[in-house]
Amino acid sequence: MQYQTENRAWSKQLRDRGNALVNSRLANEISQEDYLASRKIAREDALECQRRAAILDAQIARCSVRPLLHAN
């Protein structure tokens, strides 16, 4: 559960950084090239975060099923 909480916090950080990136681009504080490069990295991070969330969800589901199997 601790890892799940940490992953959710990371996900929130990624969303916040994405919003800040869009705002920086809209305010012309960064170039189109820098924006695109940063978005590529942000997409990769978001995919990794989603992958970890799926793994954690699967592990939690397995742990919650095992006690039921031993009860019978």
Secondary structure, 3 states (H helix, E strand, C coil): CHHHHHHHHHHHHHHHHHHHHHHHHHCCCCCHHHHHHHHHHHHHHHHHHHHHHHHHHHHHHHHHHHHHHHHC
